[in-house]
Amino acid sequence: EEDDDDENIDEDAYPIDEDAVLEYHTIPHLGGVNRIRAQSLALGQPLPPVSKPYHVATWSDTGKVHIYDIRPLVEALSTPGFVPDNACTSAPVFTLNAHSRAEGFTMDWASSGSNSSSLRLLTGDVHSKIYLTTSSSSHFNTLPQPFTLHTSSVEDLQWSPGEPTVFGSCSADCSIRIWDVHVKGRRSVIGLEAAHDSDVNVISWNKNTAYLLLSGGDEGGIKVWDLWNFKESTQYHKPSPVASFAWHDSPITSVEWHPTEDSILTASGADDQVTLWDLSVEHDEDEMGVNEDSQGEEVPPQLLFVHQGQKDIKEVHWHPQIPGAVMTTASDGFNFFKTISV
């Protein structure tokens, strides 16, 4: 009788899950978008009220950086019936023209904390220049003097998580530099001239251990640097990375430290791989045999996981609200995954 009852269950009472519906709003943009970055918020800080702005910046292939207020569009997606004013959201609130016609691919917002009227945005271009744009309660302003010690394209920029006036940069000139915006003459405070054998494509500052900086190079190398060692750099003494991995066999396209675990990081490469690493794992001399992959290549003990299946991966990020979840951007779409390793 129980079997008969099961067969007579009303299927309408348990509807089958339907496919997700993606809702979105668009903003007209002049030129291709090389990079987009949203205004940084402190950990746990909610979006400002809809009456206050929330900004995103875009690097256009026309050589301009546009800043938009997208707060009304976010409200329209989360609140049924809310209609944004298209006249306010379709045009940028500020356009940065200081780079002239030089393209760029990197920028970084400083965390605004509780003061949303005092924003700072760094932008770097292929002609080696870095500009700082600040804001007041009424407008944005780009400082006229750039940071110019790099000799080739600026590939990545990151504000220090611990010092509000300090930021790091890396370049196709193979160097990594640390700057303080208060230093006169726009000169870097410390730097490493030959951090990688080729272009330094990306960097990531450890938010939990602020003296650790992660870098990825065009040669496929991933390196971890202790910034205290940079201060001892001379013509005859070059600091060595505290960790270095050569698993990827193509340029590294993105690196990022875990937001809460200071020994865990992720990286993506042009070899269509996303890797997860844990620096706290040490090689066990007593362990029998050697870990090898299917091609017989030795697997470093710090390598936790390899994610494959995407093409032309450009960025990888840890999800800020789902511990251990990873998001990737590639030419064939987005991936979200979570492993038991993290």
C-alpha positions in Angstrom: 0.0 0.0 0.0 2.9 2.4 0.8 4.2 1.8 -2.8 0.8 2.8 -4.2 0.7 5.9 -2.1 4.1 6.9 -3.3 3.0 6.6 -6.9 0.0 8.8 -6.3 1.9 11.7 -4.8 0.9 15.0 -6.4 3.9 16.0 -8.5 2.6 19.6 -8.5 3.3 19.7 -4.7 7.0 19.2 -5.5 7.8 21.2 -8.6 11.0 20.4 -10.5 13.6 23.1 -10.2 13.6 25.4 -13.2 16.6 26.8 -15.0 18.0 29.9 -13.4 17.1 33.2 -15.0 19.9 35.7 -15.2 18.7 39.3 -14.7 21.0 42.2 -15.6 21.2 45.8 -16.6 23.6 47.2 -19.1 25.6 50.4 -19.4 26.7 51.8 -22.8 30.5 51.9 -23.0 32.7 53.7 -25.5 35.4 51.3 -26.7 36.3 47.8 -25.6 36.6 47.1 -21.8 40.1 45.9 -20.9 39.4 45.7 -17.2 36.7 46.4 -14.7 37.0 46.9 -11.0 34.4 47.7 -8.3 35.0 50.0 -5.4 36.5 48.1 -2.5 34.5 47.7 0.7 35.9 46.7 4.0 35.2 43.1 5.1 31.6 42.8 6.2 30.7 46.3 5.1 27.4 46.5 3.3 26.7 48.5 0.2 25.9 52.2 0.8 22.2 53.2 0.8 20.8 53.8 -2.7 21.0 57.5 -2.1 24.8 57.2 -2.0 27.0 56.3 -4.9 28.8 53.0 -5.4 31.4 53.1 -8.1 33.0 50.8 -10.7 35.9 51.8 -13.0 36.6 50.5 -16.5 39.8 50.6 -18.5 38.8 51.3 -22.1 40.9 50.4 -25.1 40.6 54.0 -26.1 43.1 54.9 -23.4 40.5 56.3 -21.0 39.4 55.2 -17.6 35.6 55.7 -16.9 34.0 55.7 -13.4 30.3 54.9 -13.1 27.9 55.0 -10.2 26.1 51.6 -10.4 24.3 51.7 -7.0 20.8 52.4 -8.6 21.3 49.4 -11.0 22.2 47.1 -8.1 19.1 48.3 -6.3 17.0 47.6 -9.4 18.2 44.0 -9.4 17.6 43.4 -5.7 14.3 45.4 -5.2 11.3 44.5 -7.5 9.7 47.6 -8.8 12.6 49.9 -8.4 13.3 51.8 -11.6 16.8 53.4 -12.0 17.3 56.8 -13.6 19.0 55.9 -16.9 20.1 59.4 -17.4 22.3 59.1 -14.3 23.6 55.6 -14.8 24.3 55.6 -18.6 27.1 58.2 -18.4 30.3 58.1 -16.4 30.5 60.4 -13.4 34.2 60.9 -14.2 36.6 60.1 -17.1 40.3 59.9 -16.5 42.2 61.4 -19.5 45.7 61.5 -18.0 46.9 58.4 -19.8 46.3 60.1 -23.2 45.8 57.4 -25.7 47.9 54.8 -23.9 46.0 51.6 -23.2 46.1 50.0 -19.8 45.0 46.7 -18.2 45.4 47.3 -14.4 43.8 49.3 -11.7 43.0 49.0 -8.0 40.7 50.7 -5.6 41.8 51.3 -2.0 39.4 50.1 0.6 37.1 53.0 1.5 36.3 51.8 4.9 33.5 53.9 6.4 34.5 57.0 4.4 33.0 56.6 1.0 33.7 60.2 0.1 37.5 59.7 0.1 38.2 57.1 -2.6 41.6 56.3 -4.2 42.1 54.6 -7.5 45.4 53.6 -9.1 45.6 53.0 -12.9 48.7 51.8 -14.9 49.3 51.9 -18.6 51.4 50.2 -21.2 53.7 53.3 -21.3 54.9 52.6 -17.8 53.0 55.4 -16.1 50.9 55.0 -12.9 48.3 57.7 -12.0 46.5 58.2 -8.7 42.9 59.5 -8.7 41.2 60.6 -5.5 37.8 61.8 -4.6 36.1 64.3 -2.3 32.4 64.6 -1.4 31.7 66.3 -4.8 34.1 65.1 -7.5 37.1 63.0 -8.6 40.5 64.4 -9.2 43.6 62.8 -11.0 46.9 64.0 -9.6 49.0 65.4 -12.5 52.3 63.8 -11.6 52.5 60.0 -12.4 54.7 57.3 -10.8 57.2 56.6 -13.5 60.2 54.4 -12.4 59.0 51.3 -14.4 60.6 51.1 -17.9 57.9 49.0 -19.6 54.2 48.3 -19.3 52.6 48.3 -15.9 51.0 44.9 -15.5 49.4 44.9 -12.1 48.7 47.2 -9.1 47.7 46.5 -5.5 47.2 48.7 -2.5 48.7 47.5 0.8 46.2 45.9 3.1 48.0 47.4 6.1 49.3 50.8 5.1 46.8 53.1 3.4 49.4 55.2 1.5 51.5 52.2 0.2 50.9 50.2 -2.9 52.8 47.6 -5.0 53.3 47.4 -8.8 54.8 44.9 -11.2 55.8 45.4 -14.8 57.0 43.8 -18.1 60.4 45.2 -17.1 60.6 42.1 -14.8 60.5 44.2 -11.6 58.3 44.6 -8.6 58.2 47.9 -6.8 56.7 49.2 -3.6 55.6 52.9 -3.4 54.4 55.4 -0.8 52.2 58.2 -2.2 53.7 60.6 0.4 57.2 60.2 -0.9 58.3 63.2 -2.8 59.3 62.8 -6.5 57.0 59.8 -7.0 59.9 57.4 -6.4 59.4 53.8 -5.2 60.4 53.1 -1.6 61.8 49.6 -2.3 62.0 47.4 -5.3 63.3 44.2 -7.0 64.7 44.6 -10.5 64.7 41.0 -11.6 61.8 39.4 -9.7 61.1 37.0 -12.6 63.0 35.8 -15.7 60.3 37.5 -17.9 57.4 39.9 -17.5 55.9 40.0 -14.0 52.2 39.7 -14.9 50.3 39.8 -11.6 50.8 40.4 -7.8 48.7 39.8 -4.7 49.2 41.2 -1.3 48.5 38.9 1.7 45.7 40.5 3.7 46.6 38.5 6.9 50.4 38.6 6.7 51.1 42.0 5.2 54.8 41.4 4.5 54.0 38.5 2.1 53.6 39.4 -1.6 52.7 36.9 -4.3 53.7 37.2 -7.9 53.2 35.4 -11.2 55.4 35.7 -14.3 55.3 35.2 -18.0 57.6 32.2 -17.7 54.9 30.4 -15.7 56.6 30.8 -12.3 54.8 31.6 -9.0 56.8 33.2 -6.3 56.2 34.4 -2.7 58.2 37.3 -1.4 59.0 38.5 2.1 59.0 42.3 1.8 61.3 42.7 4.7 64.0 41.2 2.5 63.4 43.8 -0.2 64.9 46.5 2.1 68.2 44.7 2.0 68.3 44.6 -1.8 71.5 46.0 -3.3 73.4 45.8 -6.6 75.3 42.8 -5.2 72.5 41.2 -3.1 69.1 40.2 -4.6 66.5 38.8 -2.2 65.3 35.3 -3.0 61.6 34.3 -2.8 60.6 32.4 0.3 58.7 30.0 -2.0 58.8 29.3 -5.7 56.8 27.0 -7.9 57.2 26.1 -11.6 54.2 23.9 -12.1 52.5 26.0 -14.9 54.2 25.8 -18.3 52.6 29.0 -19.7 52.3 32.6 -18.5 50.5 33.1 -15.1 47.4 35.2 -15.7 46.1 35.7 -12.2 47.1 35.1 -8.5 45.3 35.7 -5.3 45.8 34.9 -1.6 43.0 33.3 0.4 41.1 36.0 2.2 41.4 34.4 5.7 44.1 31.6 5.4 47.5 33.3 5.1 49.2 30.2 3.7 46.8 29.3 0.9 46.7 30.8 -2.6 45.3 30.2 -6.1 46.7 30.9 -9.5 45.6 30.6 -13.1 47.7 30.2 -16.3 47.6 30.3 -20.0 48.0 26.6 -19.9 44.2 26.4 -19.0 44.9 25.4 -15.4 43.7 26.8 -12.1 45.8 25.6 -9.1 45.3 25.8 -5.4 48.4 25.8 -3.1 49.1 25.6 0.6 52.5 26.8 1.7 52.2 25.2 5.2 52.5 21.7 3.7 56.0 20.4 3.9 57.7 17.5 2.1 57.7 14.4 4.2 61.1 12.7 3.9 59.7 9.5 5.4 56.8 9.3 2.9 57.1 6.3 0.6 57.4 7.0 -3.1 56.9 10.2 -5.0 53.6 11.8 -6.0 53.4 12.0 -9.7 50.6 13.0 -12.1 49.4 10.9 -15.1 52.4 12.1 -17.2 54.9 11.1 -14.6 55.7 14.7 -13.5 56.5 15.1 -9.8 53.7 16.9 -8.0 54.8 19.4 -5.3 53.4 18.6 -1.9 52.0 22.1 -1.6 49.8 21.7 -4.7 46.3 20.9 -3.4 44.2 20.9 -6.5 44.2 21.5 -10.2 41.1 22.7 -12.0 40.9 22.2 -15.7 38.3 22.4 -18.5 38.3 26.2 -19.3 40.0 28.0 -22.2 42.0 31.2 -21.9 41.6 31.8 -18.2 42.0 35.5 -17.3 41.2 35.9 -13.6 40.7 33.7 -10.5 39.3 35.0 -7.2 38.2 33.5 -3.9 34.6 34.1 -3.1 34.4 36.7 -0.3 31.4 35.1 1.4 31.6 31.4 0.7 34.8 30.0 2.4 36.9 28.0 0.0 34.8 28.8 -3.1 36.7 29.9 -6.2 35.5 31.9 -9.2 37.2 32.0 -12.6 36.8 34.1 -15.7 37.7 32.6 -19.1 36.9 33.1 -22.8 34.3 30.3 -22.6 32.5 31.5 -19.5 32.6 31.6 -15.7 33.3 28.7 -13.4 32.5 28.4 -9.7 33.9 25.5 -7.7 34.8 24.4 -4.2 37.1 21.6 -3.2 37.4 19.5 0.0 41.1 20.7 0.1 40.3 24.2 1.3 
